[in-house]
């Protein structure tokens, strides 16, 4: 089951790559999906492979593309709410990679 909510875009900074909008720095973007466990599992496997094998993620749909060069450390948060409607939340936060270098020490 894939029930997608509306996308929020708070900026005009975008590029077109064919029929797809490329999301770049200087733009806020957020979208939310409600998927079944199998679809989420497959997404997480592909995401994990990109994290393991490189230093850039590329998230793509028919409508948009989000290339993201990530840095380290990556933050992992696990939150369990065990009262009333139980819920487990797993969140990762990827910092952007910087091209900055340290100054010389003389």
C-alpha positions, 0 to 999 in steps of 0.5 A: 500500500503506498499512500503518499501525502502532499509535498511541501516546497518552501522555495523557488530554487529548482532545476528541471532534469527532463521531466524531473525537478532536481532539488538542490541546496537553498531549497526546503523540501519535505514529503511523507509516505505511508507504505507497507513493511515490505516496501519500507524494507526494500527502501531501507536496504537500498538506502543502506547500500548507498550509505555503505558503498559511497558518500552520496545518496540519490533519492529519485521519483518520477517527479523529483530527484534529490542528490545529497553528499553526506558527511559523518558522523551520522546520527541514529535515534531510536524512540519507543513509546510503550504506553497506550498506542505503542510506537517505535520511531527510528530516525537517521540524520545525515549531515551534509558533506563539507568541502572545507579544510582545516587551516595551516598550522605554522 
